[in-house]
Amino acid sequence: MDTSDLFTSCKKGDVSRVRYLLEQRDVEINVRDKWDSTPLYYACLCGHEELVSYLLASGAKCEANTFDGERCLYGALSDAIRRVLKEYKQITAKCMKRDYYDVFLQRLLEQGYQSDIVFIVHGKSFCAHRCILSARSVYFAEMFETKWKGKNMIALKHPLINPAAFGSLLQYLYTVSSKPGTCVKVLTIEPPGNCRLQEDLALLADCALPAELRVGFGELPFDSTDNFSSCPDVCFRVADYNFLCHKAFFCGRSDYFKALLEDHFSESEELQTQPTIPVVTLHNISEDIFIRVLYYIYSDDTELSPENAYDVLCVADMYLLPGLKRLCGRTLAQILDEDNVVNIWRIAKLFQLTRLEDQCTEYMAKIIEKLVELEEFAAAVKENAEAVEERQETDSIPLVDDIRFHITSNVQTYSAIEEANQKLEALENLLASIGLEC
């Protein structure tokens, strides 16, 4: 329904509706219809310049010399839109914000943050991370365990491994955003596919699991393995279990862990079996919930269920992991029903999950005639009204406004209008009964 609405709104040039669908409903901006057309293509075809600019700034794909780019350019209704397309630069601030995981990996590579190995290729230095190279390439994993074991600096002198080729290889292993080049053959590396990036890095989470916890976790998104050394540099002690992890991932993905490990590192102890690895104890979190956080930090994905989503959400909020919060919100959205929708709406408000909040109010609009009979819903309306600072009698109530919007949106047929009027009347009667007419 949302996808169809997006295409329709792009054809009409309804910028506000498109913005709502992308930013509040989280509809995929580059989705395709049965004719293999994208929202951007329809905005170009129908001549909506303002909408075209917004879609491009929000991450719509329109690179030159690609099918989508050429099709949008050819189908553009006006020269003004063609100029916008030609001047378009794919990497914008808003576009980059749409994929924090890729940006994180790119930053690790470019800045060498928490790197533990340096390659010298014909005089040029490249900082890297053993754990990432080992997870992404069997060749690197084997070399770190044999010929390069214990070395912090490695010189590569093969004539076919030039700095540009090696830099391209590292870029490929970290982000799969460029072709690896000649040195792949020289180093006998099998190029990993794009779909394997997250799966490969999830192997680091597998290795971080304590041995006694690996049994029985087959439901986790990836299988565990012991076929390479993950080179951990920090140990998190959670409920008497030791998780051997990597500061680059935890500090790079979370400002909470960055402050914890960089600012208060002197408070940690050392792991007895490996004295060089500091131990940081995490309180008020179970090993099961930490495992969900662990997989998210390494792979940008984790296994959630309706039973653990709220607990993971609380921890994600504390650890400053907005992406994990959104995953929890998606899980909670799947279990909305008459009995829990008000409570989940409260959770969405508390943790600032705007998409989940909107999904709740949309669901409330569908069952409003039942909800008005519940004391819990009336209490939520009262609380929301009181939250409006210095509210006057004529001021609106955000929760009520959102429900009204969903009741009346896209109402076209006579029967739908009648149904909407009945729902609005039920809502007005509730407001009158609790003294909040507006």
C-alpha angles and dihedrals in degrees: 000000000000092000092051089047090053093054092046092049091049091053090051094044093236099163096177092052092047090049090051093050094048100040103032103026094035093224113176108260095209097047116141131220127216090280090056090248125143130216089252091056092056092046089053094043093051094046102245102152097175091051092047090055092048093049092049092049089049095055107274110160116242108143119168117259093023129113094249094044096050093043093053091046093049094045097045111126097214141032089238090063091046089055091051090051094047093049092047118122113198099215108068130153092257093045092053092049089061093070112037093167095060090045090051093053092045090052092050089055099042098042098033090224111188090352117169103189135052124201119202112205112183092323099319120110126222121189115210145160122252092210094057095044091047093049093048101041133037088203094059092042091055094044093051088053095046128015096015098037113139094006121127095186126043127188118210110197103167108131092229093054101080123170094256093052094046091048089052090050092053090048089053094049093048101041111000088229098126139034113267097230133202100328091068089073092042093052092039092236121160107223110240118227122245093248090059098059096091093037091053094050090046085067086073089060089049090055092047092060114102110248092243091057099049093079112085097019096104088124091068114107096254137034120249123245139184099193097113141033110255093199097221120199103183134040123210114202110208120175091338092310122117118222114192106213145158126258092211091066099038095043093040094050101039132039087201093062091040090058092042096051101034102036101034102028092123089068092066127095129218129262108248095217092047110026093187092064115080120220122223118189117217116205132204096025131100124227091245094056092044090054089058090051091046095057092045093052092052102036107017088239137079143171112265132175134187087254097057103026095093094048091048090047092056091050093044089054092050093046092047097241106147094174091057089048089056091050089053090049091054090052093050091048090061093062100047113142140151093274100050107027095095093048092047089048088055089050091050091051093047095051095036095241098160096180093051090046090054092047089052094051090046089054090046089054090056094053100028093126089062095039095057088065093059122091090210091062093047089051091051091052091050092049091048091051091050090050090065101094113242091350115198124211091256096049119110127242113234095219092050092045091053092049091048090051092055092044093055102033117110093000106154113143124073093243091051090051091052091050091048091051091052091052092047090050091052090051093048091050090054092050090050092050093055096040098251104116111164 
